[in-house]
Amino acid sequence: MSKVKSHYDQHLGPIYSWMTGGVPAAIERAREELATLGVVAVRDRRAVDLGCGFGPHAVALADLGYRVIAVDSCPALLQELEAARDNRPIETVLSDAADFPAACPAPVDLVLCMGDTLTHLATPEAVEKLFGDIKSCLAPGGRFIATFRDYCTAPLQGTSRFIPVRSDDHRILTAFLEYGEQHVMVHDILQQRGPSGWETSVSAYPKLRLDPSLLAARLTEMGMPAEAGAAARGMVLLSARLGE
């Protein structure tokens, strides 16, 4: 089991929807984000939500008329999505990005890879392979949209590497970043109030340091003209389209 998968299965997965402010709020933010990205209502279109988590973007896409394949490697998060999807046309697939082609057997019109999923891949070569897989799965004119954190530009220093994520009366989540040459090690420090007082658990996993401009250039070289820019909540947006 990879460090990323074990981190989510054992540490972040059970609290992930809480970490993001709750399911309804996350779905509403996803709707707003898709509108900003120009993803509009459609008929008879297919989309893949890669690294879907508990599914805020999958739900928002389904409400726009997409038939959605929602892919994630964390069973607990997919179970949350299955509980929230109602009768929406969302198919859940337990898989990781390395098996993307198996999860996407037919041409699709849109591939989303939101919320730092790209940085969960092991190497830059794995990212490039994923780009090739996505190109193979997109229908002519199809779009690929990703967001991720830029850990290359202006690395945090000193105490700024401690990042408050979320807290309430019963739970506090803080992240600490430890920079390496190719990866940043993210230490998630979770403190929860239990019957006998506060308890602390810590887990860490690596994220790739990806240069947005280099990724956009590589996608363009591969035949998917791409642009990189700013996205909500301090993320970077990568948007590409396959030629007609």
VENWOUR-V333001 format. One record per pair of residues at least 12 apart in sequence whose C-alpha atoms are under 8 Angstrom apart, sorted by the first residue. I is the first residue (numbers start at 1). GAP is how many residues later the second one is. Records with the same first field share a line. If there is no record, write none. Layout:
# VENWOUR-V333001
I = GAP + GAP
This chain:
# VENWOUR-V333001
3 = 201 + 202 + 203
4 = 116 + 201 + 202
5 = 68 + 69
7 = 196 + 197 + 198
8 = 66
9 = 65 + 66 + 67
11 = 192
13 = 61 + 63 + 64
14 = 62 + 63
16 = 61
17 = 37
19 = 146 + 147 + 154
23 = 31 + 33
26 = 30
27 = 28 + 29 + 30 + 32 + 33
28 = 28 + 32
30 = 26 + 27 + 30
31 = 26 + 29 + 30
33 = 199
34 = 26
40 = 24
41 = 23 + 24 + 25
42 = 22 + 23 + 24
43 = 22 + 23
44 = 21 + 22 + 23
45 = 20 + 21 + 22 + 63 + 64
46 = 20 + 21 + 22 + 23 + 61 + 62 + 63 + 64
47 = 14 + 19 + 20 + 21 + 22 + 61 + 62 + 63 + 64 + 65
48 = 20 + 21 + 22 + 23 + 56 + 60 + 62 + 63 + 64
49 = 19 + 20 + 21 + 22 + 62 + 63 + 64 + 65
50 = 20 + 21 + 22 + 47 + 61 + 62 + 63 + 64 + 67
51 = 19 + 20 + 21 + 22 + 45 + 46 + 62 + 63 + 66
52 = 18 + 19 + 20 + 61 + 62
53 = 19 + 21 + 24 + 25 + 28
54 = 23 + 24 + 25 + 26 + 27
55 = 15 + 22 + 23 + 25 + 26
58 = 12 + 32
59 = 26 + 29 + 31
62 = 26 + 27 + 28
63 = 25
66 = 23
67 = 22 + 23
68 = 21 + 22 + 23
69 = 21 + 22 + 23 + 24 + 34 + 35
70 = 20 + 21 + 22 + 23
71 = 21 + 22 + 23 + 24 + 25 + 32
72 = 20 + 21 + 22 + 23 + 24
73 = 21 + 22 + 23
74 = 20
75 = 19
78 = 14 + 16
97 = 24 + 33
98 = 28 + 32
100 = 30 + 33 + 34
101 = 32 + 33 + 36
104 = 33
105 = 32
106 = 31
107 = 30 + 31 + 32
108 = 29 + 30 + 31 + 34
109 = 29 + 30 + 31 + 32 + 33 + 34
110 = 28 + 32 + 33 + 34 + 35
111 = 23 + 27 + 32 + 33 + 34
112 = 32 + 33 + 34
113 = 31 + 32 + 33 + 34
114 = 31 + 32 + 33 + 34
115 = 31 + 32 + 33 + 120
116 = 31 + 32 + 33
117 = 30 + 31
118 = 28 + 29 + 30 + 90
119 = 29 + 30 + 88 + 89 + 90 + 91
120 = 86 + 87 + 88
121 = 86 + 87
122 = 85 + 86
123 = 85
124 = 84 + 86
131 = 88
132 = 90
135 = 89 + 107
138 = 104
139 = 103
140 = 102 + 103 + 104
141 = 100 + 101 + 102 + 103
142 = 99 + 100 + 101
143 = 96 + 97 + 98 + 99
144 = 95 + 96 + 97
145 = 92 + 93 + 94 + 95
146 = 91 + 92 + 93
147 = 84 + 88 + 89 + 90 + 91
148 = 87 + 88 + 89
149 = 85 + 86 + 87
150 = 59 + 60 + 61 + 62 + 85 + 86
151 = 33 + 57 + 58 + 59 + 60
152 = 57 + 58 + 59
153 = 58
155 = 24
161 = 14 + 15 + 16 + 17
162 = 12 + 13 + 14 + 15
163 = 12 + 13
170 = 22 + 23
171 = 19 + 20 + 21 + 22
172 = 18 + 19 + 20
173 = 15 + 16 + 17 + 18
174 = 14 + 15 + 16
175 = 12 + 13 + 14
176 = 12 + 13
182 = 26 + 27
183 = 23 + 24 + 25 + 26
184 = 22 + 23 + 24 + 25
185 = 19 + 20 + 21 + 22
186 = 18 + 19 + 20 + 21
187 = 15 + 16 + 17 + 18
188 = 14 + 15 + 16
189 = 12 + 13 + 14
190 = 12
212 = 16 + 24 + 26
213 = 14 + 15
216 = 12 + 22 + 23 + 24
219 = 21
220 = 20
223 = 19 + 20
224 = 16 + 17 + 18 + 19
225 = 15 + 16 + 17
226 = 12 + 13 + 14 + 15
227 = 12 + 13
